[in-house]
């Protein structure tokens, strides 16, 4: 008993107790400064900065389920585990030459990273960052594909797509020593990003090289990949795409889903019962992120250059744009607070974060951040695919 | 053969245009273009220009291609790849200036990619 007491006392001293929980915390990537800023959403303030994270252009993050640790995926192949409560780096490794994103497993014990160079996925122990599995994306003899659209799925799975090969791979990590990989080939040209529905059932990859999207029903893998929206854009002249759209999370409201059109100044509406096109909404520019407020009533959209000074809000009942905001040049990302009453936006060229009320569209607050890009709140820790 | 001739003459004409327009990029525009390359080109080619979805834009790799080809790639894009034409946002002179900076490496940031080599122990006890 005494030993136990001593042990717990010792643990308390060494374990940096959490003052106020982590449920209202988040981080903002400062893409040009190798740093993240730690924020909290109860009073909308900055709590400090963690530096030394390498090349953070196109960086993203996932959270441990306790919300204390974030795993930062950097462009330079860096995987950094940071402690956002004590604002420090726990461990940092360079796991590849060039990476694009990552995911955390259903049970929180594995972190997977998708790599461009060498093309493939590496899976690490989330506690130690020790390598658990190395999955080169070899699609032809000696040919490795860039990997995009990596997400977690129920059943301890990771799913990802091969940009160069047009394939979707489902990796079952139930036995970490023996990853079981199921490959779906010929899914379409150049999948550029993918998402998984919040229930973890449908994995959908957007295609850059041709029209439509590739959908996999994870409850019925035997049915294979189905093409949806394949009529979209047929016979029309392709427009230049100034920034790859992102498919992050799932902008869904009732039976309707909203996705960015590639190259066009349009948001596509999909009927999720029939998986057919239910409409197109004209917007201000080429959409990059199309994100639903958590209640699904509104969709917020940002845009590629040269229209990236603007945000537009779509009403999901009327499918009309109900608000256009111009926070400033370089609006790169948005993140809703967990219950959706406010939304955070990165305004890169003005070196600031802006927080908006999602009902009145008034700016609630704004504060400095160095070339901010991705914003990631800890509420992501408990959502499949984020 | 016809195609090769056409390409050659296209290169020649671009090259001549390039010579003329080069001087028109003033200091303010150079700043804008540097920022543009770092952040907007950087979203595909990496902020350090070491590559991403698009290839690396290092002097070593780019110097293997004719300069005119690089200028044309910026302005017209590359068919069947993700590289779009940028001529709606850039002038020919802009593209020549960017190409020259890429070739001489002056837009590359080398200090950024290092990152801190930290390896503290995890304060949290294993479950």
Interface residues (C-beta under 8 A of the other chain):
Chain A: X11 X14 X15 X16 X31 X32 X34 X51 X52 X53 X54 X55 X56 X57 X58 X68 X69 X74 X75 X76 X78 X80 X83 X86 X88 X89 X90 X91 X92 X94 X98 X100 X116 X117 X127 X128 X146 X148 X163 X190 X192 X208 X209 X240 X241 X242 X243 X244 X305 X306 X330 X348 X371
Chain B: X38 X39 X40 X42 X43 X44 X46 X47 X48 X50 X51 X52 X53 X77 X80 X82 X84 X85 X86 X88 X89 X112 X113 X114 X115 X116 X117 X118 X119 X120 X122 X123 X124 X125 X126
